[in-house]
Amino acid sequence: MALIDVTPEGLRCALGGFYVDPAASVDRAILTHAHADHARPGSVEYVCAQSSLEVLRARLGDDAKLVGLEYGERRRFGDVTVSLHPAGHVLGSAQVRIEHEREGVWVISGDYKRDPDPTCAPFEPLACDTFITEATFALPVYVWTDPRVVAKELFDCWRSERTHATLVFCYAFGKAQRILAHLAELTDEPVFLHGAMERLTDAYRRAGVSLAKTSPLPESASHKDYAGRLVLCPPSANRSPWMKRFKSPQTAFASGWMAVRGQKTRRGYERGFVLSDHADWPSLVKTVEETRAKRVLVTHGSSDAFARYLRESRGIDAAPLGHLYEGDEGDT
C-alpha cells in the first residue's frame, strides 16, 4: 500500500493513523498551517508546529485540542515517524516528513515559499523519496521581485497620497502581517486595520513577531481623519458598505496574481503589488530538484502543467494529485 492515499477526507496515512490537512472531521489531523482550507474545525486532535499554536487557537477556538511539535522533533504515530519542518509560507507553516521502513520518506510540503519573510521561519529543503508539492503559481510567467523592494513600493505609494486614505487589500492571515513586518522597518507611523485582521495580528505579536504599530478603525471618524492614512483590509471588504467611510480612497491589491497584466484592473484596484506567500516558478523547480525525489505528486493550482513539465523537461516521475485545497483568499 502507498504511504499516503487520497480519500474523501483528504490525504490519509493509514499506517500512521492520521490525515494531513483533512477536509472533514477526523480523529487525528496533522496540519501544515492555519489557513482555513487546511485547518478545518471539528477534528478530535490537531498536531501542528509549536509556532502555529497562537494562530490556530485564533482560528479553531480555545476548545480545540492542539499538540505542538518543535520543528525537527520526531514523533512516532503507528508504524511511521513524523517530523515537521519549516515551509516559509506563514507563521507556523510546516512540511510534514513521514518515514516508514519499507515505504521510505515522503514529504508533504503544504503551501510554501522561498522568499525572505520576517514573520516566519525560512523554508527547509528536505531530501525524500516522494514529494507532494503545491503548484499555485506553477507557470513561467510568475517570477517574484524581492519582497523588500515591493514593500518599499507600497510604502512610497502610501506616503505619496496625503489627501485621501490608501486602502491595501490583502489576505487577513499571513499577507497582512507580512506587510506590517516590512513596514516596521520603514516607519513608526501606525496603520489602521480592518476588524477581520485584528485577532490574527495580535496572535502574531504574542508569538514574538515584530510588526508595525496598528490601530483599529474608529467608528465615528470623518473622511478627513483618514487623509494620508494606510488601511489594510481583506478583499471581501472591497466595494462593500464598509468602504463608505472613506472618500475617494486610493486602492491597491497585494497578491501574486498582480504579476499578470490587467489583473488589478479586472479586480477593480488602482494599484497592484506583486507579493505572494507561495513559491514562484523558479522556486518550485528549484525545490523539486533539491528534494532529489524519485516521484513528485502535484496538487493545487497548475498541477497538470507542472507535472507534465517535470516529466518532459526534467525526467521526473510526476503526476497531478488533484485539487485538494481551495486556496488562500486574495491569492487565488
C-alpha positions as CSV (number, residue, x, y, z in Angstrom):
1,M,0.0,0.0,0.0
2,A,1.1,3.6,-0.6
3,L,2.2,5.5,2.4
4,I,-0.2,8.3,1.5
5,D,-3.6,7.8,-0.2
6,V,-6.3,10.3,-1.3
7,T,-9.7,9.8,0.4
8,P,-12.9,11.9,0.6
9,E,-11.5,13.3,3.9
10,G,-8.2,14.2,2.3
11,L,-4.6,12.9,2.4
12,R,-4.5,9.8,4.7
13,C,-1.6,7.9,6.2
14,A,-3.3,4.7,7.2
15,L,0.0,3.3,8.6
16,G,0.2,6.3,11.0
17,G,-3.5,6.6,11.8
18,F,-3.7,10.3,10.8
19,Y,-4.8,12.7,8.0
20,V,-2.8,15.7,6.7
21,D,-5.0,18.9,6.4
22,P,-8.2,16.9,6.3
23,A,-11.4,18.3,4.7
24,A,-13.6,16.6,7.3
25,S,-13.6,15.8,11.0
26,V,-11.1,13.0,11.8
27,D,-9.6,11.6,15.0
28,R,-6.1,13.0,14.3
29,A,-5.2,15.8,11.9
30,I,-1.6,16.9,11.2
31,L,-1.8,20.4,9.9
32,T,0.7,22.2,7.6
33,H,-0.7,25.6,8.6
34,A,-3.7,27.6,9.8
35,H,-5.3,28.8,6.6
36,A,-9.0,27.9,6.5
37,D,-8.7,25.4,3.6
38,H,-6.0,23.4,5.5
39,A,-7.2,23.8,9.2
40,R,-10.8,23.0,9.5
41,P,-12.7,22.7,12.8
42,G,-14.2,19.5,14.2
43,S,-11.3,17.0,14.5
44,V,-10.6,15.4,17.8
45,E,-6.8,16.2,17.9
46,Y,-4.6,18.5,15.8
47,V,-0.8,18.1,15.6
48,C,0.9,21.2,14.4
49,A,4.1,23.2,14.6
50,Q,4.7,24.8,18.0
51,S,5.0,28.2,16.4
52,S,1.5,27.9,14.9
53,L,-0.3,27.4,18.2
54,E,-1.4,31.1,18.6
55,V,-2.8,31.5,15.2
56,L,-4.5,28.1,15.3
57,R,-6.2,29.0,18.6
58,A,-7.4,32.2,16.9
59,R,-8.8,30.1,14.0
60,L,-10.1,26.9,15.7
61,G,-11.1,28.2,19.1
62,D,-9.8,27.7,22.6
63,D,-11.5,24.3,22.9
64,A,-9.5,22.6,20.1
65,K,-7.0,20.0,21.2
66,L,-3.7,21.2,19.8
67,V,-0.4,19.3,20.1
68,G,2.6,21.4,19.2
69,L,5.8,20.0,17.9
70,E,9.1,21.9,17.6
71,Y,10.5,21.9,14.1
72,G,12.6,18.8,13.6
73,E,11.1,17.0,16.6
74,R,10.4,13.3,15.7
75,R,7.2,11.7,16.9
76,R,6.0,8.1,16.4
77,F,2.5,7.5,15.1
78,G,1.6,3.9,14.4
79,D,4.2,2.5,12.1
80,V,5.7,5.8,10.9
81,T,7.9,8.5,12.3
82,V,6.7,12.1,11.7
83,S,8.5,15.4,11.9
84,L,7.5,18.9,10.9
85,H,9.9,21.3,9.1
86,P,9.6,25.0,8.1
87,A,7.6,25.7,4.9
88,G,8.2,29.5,4.8
89,H,4.5,30.1,3.9
90,V,3.1,31.9,7.0
91,L,3.8,31.8,10.8
92,G,3.9,28.2,11.9
93,S,3.7,26.7,8.4
94,A,5.2,23.2,8.1
95,Q,6.2,20.5,5.8
96,V,5.2,17.1,7.0
97,R,8.0,14.5,6.8
98,I,6.8,10.9,7.1
99,E,9.2,8.0,7.3
100,H,8.5,4.2,7.1
101,E,11.0,1.4,6.9
102,R,9.5,-0.1,3.7
103,E,7.8,2.9,2.0
104,G,10.8,5.3,2.5
105,V,10.4,9.0,3.2
106,W,7.5,11.1,2.0
107,V,7.3,14.9,2.4
108,I,4.0,16.8,2.1
109,S,5.0,20.4,1.5
110,G,1.7,22.1,2.2
111,D,1.9,25.7,0.9
112,Y,5.4,27.1,0.8
113,K,7.6,29.9,-0.5
114,R,11.4,30.5,-0.7
115,D,11.4,34.3,-0.5
116,P,12.6,36.0,2.7
117,D,9.8,36.7,5.2
118,P,10.4,38.3,8.7
119,T,7.2,36.7,10.1
120,C,8.1,33.0,9.8
121,A,10.9,30.5,9.7
122,P,12.5,30.1,6.2
123,F,11.8,27.0,4.1
124,E,14.0,24.0,4.8
125,P,14.7,21.7,1.8
126,L,14.2,18.0,2.7
127,A,15.6,15.0,0.8
128,C,12.9,12.4,0.2
129,D,11.7,9.6,-2.0
130,T,8.2,11.1,-2.7
131,F,7.5,14.8,-2.6
132,I,4.0,16.3,-2.6
133,T,4.2,19.9,-3.8
134,E,1.8,22.7,-4.4
135,A,1.6,24.4,-7.8
136,T,-0.4,27.6,-7.1
137,F,1.9,29.7,-9.4
138,A,3.5,26.9,-11.4
139,L,3.8,28.8,-14.7
140,P,6.9,30.6,-16.0
141,V,5.2,34.0,-16.0
142,Y,5.3,34.0,-12.2
143,V,8.7,35.3,-11.0
144,W,8.7,37.4,-7.9
145,T,10.7,40.6,-7.2
146,D,12.5,40.8,-3.8
147,P,9.6,41.4,-1.3
148,R,11.6,44.2,0.4
149,V,11.6,46.1,-2.8
150,V,7.8,45.5,-3.2
151,A,7.3,46.7,0.4
152,K,9.2,49.9,-0.3
153,E,7.0,50.5,-3.4
154,L,3.9,50.0,-1.2
155,F,5.3,52.4,1.4
156,D,6.1,55.1,-1.2
157,C,2.6,54.7,-2.7
158,W,1.1,55.3,0.7
159,R,3.3,58.3,1.5
160,S,2.6,59.9,-1.8
161,E,-1.1,60.2,-1.1
162,R,-1.7,62.7,1.8
163,T,-5.2,63.9,0.9
164,H,-7.1,60.6,0.9
165,A,-6.8,57.2,2.5
166,T,-4.8,54.4,0.9
167,L,-6.5,51.0,1.2
168,V,-4.4,48.0,0.6
169,F,-6.4,44.8,0.2
170,C,-4.7,41.6,1.3
171,Y,-5.4,38.3,2.9
172,A,-6.1,38.7,6.7
173,F,-3.8,35.9,7.8
174,G,-0.2,35.9,6.6
175,K,-0.1,38.6,4.0
176,A,-1.3,41.5,6.3
177,Q,1.2,40.6,8.9
178,R,4.0,40.3,6.4
179,I,3.2,43.8,5.1
180,L,3.2,45.1,8.7
181,A,6.6,43.4,9.4
182,H,8.2,45.0,6.3
183,L,6.6,48.4,7.2
184,A,8.1,48.2,10.7
185,E,11.5,48.5,9.0
186,L,10.4,51.7,7.2
187,T,8.2,53.8,9.5
188,D,6.9,54.4,13.0
189,E,3.5,55.7,11.7
190,P,0.6,53.4,12.8
191,V,-1.5,51.5,10.3
192,F,-5.3,51.1,10.5
193,L,-6.6,47.5,10.5
194,H,-9.9,46.2,9.4
195,G,-11.5,44.3,12.2
196,A,-11.1,40.9,10.5
197,M,-7.3,41.3,10.8
198,E,-7.0,42.3,14.5
199,R,-7.2,39.0,16.3
200,L,-4.7,37.3,14.0
201,T,-2.3,40.2,14.1
202,D,-2.5,40.0,17.9
203,A,-1.6,36.3,17.7
204,Y,1.5,37.2,15.6
205,R,2.6,39.6,18.3
206,R,2.0,37.1,21.1
207,A,4.2,34.7,19.1
208,G,7.0,37.3,19.2
209,V,6.8,38.7,15.6
210,S,7.8,42.3,15.3
211,L,5.2,44.3,13.4
212,A,4.4,48.0,12.6
213,K,2.1,49.8,15.0
214,T,-1.6,49.3,14.3
215,S,-4.9,50.8,15.4
216,P,-8.4,49.6,14.9
217,L,-10.6,51.8,12.7
218,P,-12.5,54.3,14.7
219,E,-16.3,54.0,14.4
220,S,-17.0,57.8,14.3
221,A,-14.2,59.2,12.2
222,S,-14.9,61.6,9.4
223,H,-13.4,61.4,5.9
224,K,-10.7,63.9,6.8
225,D,-9.5,61.8,9.7
226,Y,-8.3,59.1,7.2
227,A,-6.4,61.5,5.0
228,G,-2.9,60.2,4.4
229,R,-3.5,57.1,6.4
230,L,-2.9,53.5,5.4
231,V,-5.6,50.9,5.9
232,L,-5.1,47.1,5.5
233,C,-8.3,45.3,4.7
234,P,-9.4,41.9,3.3
235,P,-10.6,41.5,-0.3
236,S,-14.1,40.8,0.8
237,A,-14.4,44.4,2.0
238,N,-13.8,45.9,-1.5
239,R,-17.0,47.6,-2.8
240,S,-18.8,46.8,0.4
241,P,-20.8,49.2,2.6
242,W,-17.8,49.2,4.9
243,M,-15.9,51.4,2.3
244,K,-18.4,54.3,2.6
245,R,-16.5,55.8,5.5
246,F,-13.6,56.7,3.0
247,K,-13.9,59.5,0.4
248,S,-12.2,58.7,-2.9
249,P,-9.6,56.3,-1.4
250,Q,-6.5,55.1,-3.3
251,T,-6.9,51.3,-3.6
252,A,-4.4,48.6,-4.1
253,F,-4.2,44.8,-4.0
254,A,-1.2,42.8,-2.7
255,S,-1.1,39.4,-4.3
256,G,1.0,37.2,-6.6
257,W,-1.8,37.5,-9.2
258,M,-0.8,41.1,-9.7
259,A,2.1,39.7,-11.8
260,V,-0.3,39.2,-14.7
261,R,-1.0,42.3,-16.7
262,G,-4.5,43.5,-16.4
263,Q,-5.4,41.7,-13.1
264,K,-5.6,44.9,-11.0
265,T,-8.0,46.5,-13.5
266,R,-10.1,43.4,-13.8
267,R,-10.3,43.2,-10.0
268,G,-11.1,46.8,-9.6
269,Y,-8.0,48.2,-8.0
270,E,-5.9,51.3,-8.9
271,R,-2.6,49.7,-8.0
272,G,-1.2,46.2,-7.7
273,F,1.7,44.9,-5.6
274,V,3.2,41.6,-6.5
275,L,3.6,39.9,-3.1
276,S,2.8,36.3,-2.7
277,D,3.1,33.8,0.1
278,H,3.6,31.0,-2.4
279,A,6.6,29.9,-4.4
280,D,7.1,31.3,-7.8
281,W,8.0,29.2,-10.9
282,P,11.9,29.2,-10.4
283,S,11.4,28.3,-6.7
284,L,9.1,25.4,-7.4
285,V,11.5,23.9,-9.9
286,K,14.5,24.5,-7.6
287,T,12.7,22.9,-4.6
288,V,11.8,19.8,-6.6
289,E,15.4,19.4,-7.6
290,E,16.7,19.9,-4.0
291,T,14.5,17.1,-2.7
292,R,16.1,14.6,-5.1
293,A,12.7,12.8,-5.0
294,K,12.2,9.9,-7.3
295,R,8.5,10.7,-7.5
296,V,6.6,14.0,-7.3
297,L,2.9,14.4,-6.8
298,V,1.4,17.8,-7.6
299,T,-1.6,19.4,-6.1
300,H,-3.3,22.8,-6.2
301,G,-3.2,25.4,-9.0
302,S,-1.5,24.4,-12.2
303,S,-0.9,20.8,-11.1
304,D,-1.4,19.2,-14.6
305,A,1.0,21.6,-16.3
306,F,3.7,21.4,-13.6
307,A,3.6,17.6,-13.5
308,R,3.9,17.5,-17.3
309,Y,6.9,19.9,-17.2
310,L,8.7,17.8,-14.6
311,R,8.1,14.6,-16.7
312,E,9.0,16.0,-20.1
313,S,11.8,18.5,-19.2
314,R,13.3,17.0,-16.0
315,G,12.7,13.3,-16.5
316,I,11.0,13.0,-13.1
317,D,8.2,10.6,-12.4
318,A,5.5,13.2,-11.7
319,A,1.7,13.2,-11.7
320,P,-1.1,15.5,-10.6
321,L,-2.7,14.6,-7.3
322,G,-5.9,16.7,-7.7
323,H,-7.1,20.0,-6.4
324,L,-7.3,19.2,-2.7
325,Y,-7.4,22.8,-1.4
326,E,-9.4,25.9,-2.2
327,G,-6.5,28.3,-2.0
328,D,-6.0,31.5,0.1
329,E,-8.3,34.4,-0.2
330,G,-6.6,37.1,-2.2
331,D,-4.0,34.7,-3.7
332,T,-6.3,32.6,-5.9
